[in-house]
Amino acid sequence: MKNILIVGGAGYVGGAITDLIQQSNYNVRVYDALLYEDSFRKPVDFVYGDVREEEKLKQQLKWADAVVWLAAIVGDGACQINPNLTKAINQDSVAWLADNYDGRIVFMSTCSVYGAQDKELDETSPTNPLSLYAQTKLESEKYLKHKNAVIFRLGTLFGVGDLYSRIRLDLVVNILTVRAYIEGKISVFGGDQFRPLLHVKDVARAVLMNLESEHKGIFNLARQNVRISDLAYQVRMHFPDLLIETTDMPFQDTRNYRVSAKKANEVFGFKSIHSIDEGIEELKYLVETKRIKDLKSPRYSNQAYLKEHYFEILNEKFKEVDAA
């Protein structure tokens, strides 16, 4: 049995990946700082740690035959709260990983590196990062260029990944579904911008397919490219009385891109199996059955949570690392 270390495995994406790999013939260990969590409840070997605690992390790398690297401050707004911390976690830690680990690496990047472009983009298309988040991910890709690494540029995720990890309600499909339930209406600003969407469980499938493969380099991962205005009407199919308000006022998020996942399909047979409608129904079930107590809690938004708990996070979760 191979040893798989999932760095950042307690989060939204990590929960789905940990579950799927654990069900396969692997030994799984999660290394995580529990940035958004108060506990880790999965029956999985767990090490509490920050990616900047290099000696602690180095011991885990010695154990691992492969590393799934998820650790990052994720999202444009969240990354802007403390740019230095963002760079340290998103970029500098990956440079350190490249210098200190020679095993298999599965790394999560983002389709946000493409920025705003009008044509469908593949892995050879020019990049145009419009945020610190995208910039740090693009720089991190370069560190892994000559390693035994597969890099996934993820589309905008949606859906429920697992039963234990925190759900994210700051992602477009998820947030539109919640707003449809709470407010009975959706406001669409502009709406002509495209996003490549992907269920979080499909990310896990792509990771599992490549833990031991020989594939290297960059792969886009997405199910389909959807215009935001069209997505709003798709959500209304699940909430028949939903009111959709549209305005020509442009949304502050200037990203607009469509991507092709053809390379992933041709090289290792990746094909999304979880639909957008499935993701909407998953979120609808959570909110209708009151399984989330406070839908407006900042805990479910990366930016809102980090902004509210900024000093607590720096002074408590990371104080030992900063002191060192």
N, C-alpha and C positions, 0 to 999 in steps of 0.2 A: 504493500500500500504506500503510495506516494504521500508526502507531507505537503499540505497546501496552507500557506500563511495568507490570510486575508487582512490586509492593513486598511483599517477603516470599515471593518465588516459589521459594525453595529448600526450603521445608518440605513437610509431608505433603500439604496441600491444594494448595500452590503447584506441586508437581511435576506433578500431574494437569492443572492449569489451563495451565501452561506448555506441556506436550506438545500439548494439544488446540489451543491458539491457534497454536502454531508450525506445525501441520499445515494451518492455514487461511491465507488470503491476508493476513497481517499481519507487520510487523516486530516482533520481540519482544525486550525487554530486561528482565532480572531485576535488582532492587536488593535486597540482602539482607545482614544482618550475620552470617549463618552461626552463629546462636546454638547450634544443636544439631549442626552439621555441621563437618567438618574440611576439606571441599573442595566445589567445585561443578563437576560433570563434564559437564553437558549441553552440547552444541554450540550454545549460545545466548549472545548478548551479555550480559555480566555486569558489574555494578558492586558492589563491596564497600562497604557503608555502613550506618550506623545511621539510623533515622528521626529521631533528634534532631540529626543533622548537617544542619542546615537549608540551609546554602549548597550543600553537595554535592547534596542532594536537589533543591533548587530548579533546578539545572542539568538534572537528568533530567526534571523536570516540563516544562521548556521544550521538550524533545524530543517529549514524549508527546501523542498525540491522545486517548488514554484511559488511565486508571490503574485497575488492579485492586489494591485495598488489602487485603492479608492480614496485614500486620505486626501482631503482638500477642503478649503473654504469654497463653497459652490454657490454660484450666482453672481450676477453683476453687482447688485446692490450690496450684498453681503461682503464681497471682496473690497469694496470701497471704504468700509468702516475703519479698517486698519490695514492700509496697503503694505506696510512692512511685515505684519504678521501673515498676510496673504502670500506674499512672495516667499517667506520662510517656509510655509507649509506646502504651498502649491508647487513651488519651483525649486528652491534650494534643497529640499529633502529628496527630490527626484534626482538632482545632480549627485547627491551623496549616495543614493541607492545605486546609481550607475557605476560609481567608483568602488562600491563595496559588496556587490553581489553579482555573481556570474551565472546564476540559474535562470530558469524560465520566468519571464515577467509578462503579466497581462496588465496593461495600463489603460485607465479611463481618461480620454480626452473629450473634446466637445465639438460639435458642428458649429458652435459659435465662432470658431476660428475663421469661418468664411465671411462673417459680417453681413453686409448688405450687398447682394448681387442679384441680377435679374435672370440668370440662366440656371439650369440644373447643374449642380456641381459634383464632380467626382474627386477622387483623392489627388489628382494632378492639377486641379484648379487652383488659382491663386488664392492665398489667404488674405483676410482683411479684418483682423481682430479689432473690435470697437470698444473693448472693456479690458480692465485689468485681469479679470477672470480668464478671458480668452487669450490674452497675452501670455499669462503664466502657463497655461496649458500648451500653447504653441511652443514656447521655449522649452518646456519639459519634454516634448516630443523629440527635440533635437538631441537631448542627452541620451536618449534610448536608441538613437538611430543605428548604432553599430552593436547593439546588445541582442541577446536572444529574446526579443520582445515583440509582442503584438500590441498594437495601439488601436483602440476603438474610439472613433469620434462619434459620440452619442448624439442622437437627436433629442428633442424635448421629450422627457419621460412622462408617463402617466400610469395610473392604476395602483393597485395594492400589491406590494411585493411579498409580504409575509404577515404573520399574526402578531409579531412581537415588536418589530422596529417601528419607529415613528413615521407616520404618514406625512407626506409633504403636501400642503395645500396652497403652495405658491407656484405651482406648475399649471400651465394654461388649461388643460383638460380638467384637472382636479378642481381648480379654483372656479371655473365656470359652472361645474356641476354643483359645488357647494353654494355658490351664489344663487343658482337657480332654485335651490331648495330653501335657502334662508330668505331671500328677497323677492323671489317670484319674478325677477327680471334680470337681464344681462345688458350692460352697457358696452357697446363695441366702438372703440375709437379708431377711425380709419377702417381697419379690418382687412385691407388688401394684402397685408404682409403674410408671408408664408412661414410655416414651421414644419420641419420634418419630425413626425411624432413616432414614439416607440414605447411599448409597454415595458415596464421595469423587469418583468419576468423574462422577456425576450433577451434583455441584456445578459441575464444569468445563463441562458441557454448558449449564447455566443461564447461566454467565458468558459463554460464547461467543455465546449467543443474544441477549445484551443489551449487547454492546460498542458497537453503533451504533444500538440501538433508541431509541425516544422514551419508553420506560417509565421512570417515576420512582416513588420512594416505597418502601414496605416490602412484602416478599413472604416468607411462610414457605416453606421448602423442606424437604420430607420425603417419604419413600416410604410409610411406614405407621407407625402407632402400635402398639407392642408392649409387653406386660407383661413385666417382667424374668423372672418365673417361667416364662412361656411360651417366652421366648427360650432359656432353659436347655434345655428339652426339644427345641427346634428344633436346638440344637447337638448334642444326643444322637443325632439322626437321622444325623449324620455320624460319630459315634463310638459305635457300638452298645453297647459295654461300659461306657459312662460311668455313673458313680454320681452322682446328684444328691441333695445333702443340703439340706434346707430347715429353717429355723428362724423362729420368730415374732419374734426379736430384730430391731428396726428397724435399717435401714442408716443410717449417719451422714449420707449424702447425702439431704436431705429433698426434693429436686426430684421432682415428679410432675406430668406434664403431657402432654396430647394436643393436637396441632395439626392444623389443616386447611391443605392446600396448594392448595385450590380456586382461589384468586385467581391464583396463578402459572399454573395450567392454563388458566384462562379468558382471562387477559390476553395471555400470550405462548406458550401451548401447551406448557408444561413438563409432562413426565411422566417419572417415574423408569423407567429401563430395566434397572437392575442390581439383582438381588434379594439378599435377606439370605443365602439359600443360596449364591449365587455368592460373596459376600464370605467366608463361612465356608470354602468350598472353596479360595479363594485363600490364606487364612491357613494352612489345613491343609496345602496343598502346600508352602508356605514352611518350615513346621516339620518336616514329614516328610522333606523332601529336604535338611535341614540347611543351608538357605541363610541362616539366621540362626545365627551361631556360639553366642551366649550369650543365650538368651531372657530371662534374668533381669537383663540389663544395664540400668542406670538410663538409658542412652541412649534407650531406647524409651518412657520415661515422662516427660512434661514436668515433673511435680512432683519425681520422684526425681532427675532429671538436674540441675535447677536447684538443688535442695537440696544435692546432692553437690558441685556445681561453683560454688556461689554466689560465693565470694570470687574465684575465678579469672575468672568472667564479669565481675564488677564491675571487677577490677583490670587485666584484659587487654583484653577485647573492647570495653569501654566507657570505658576510662580517658581516652582523648583527648577524648571527648565530655564527660565529667564535668569534666575540667580546663578545658575552654573555658567 
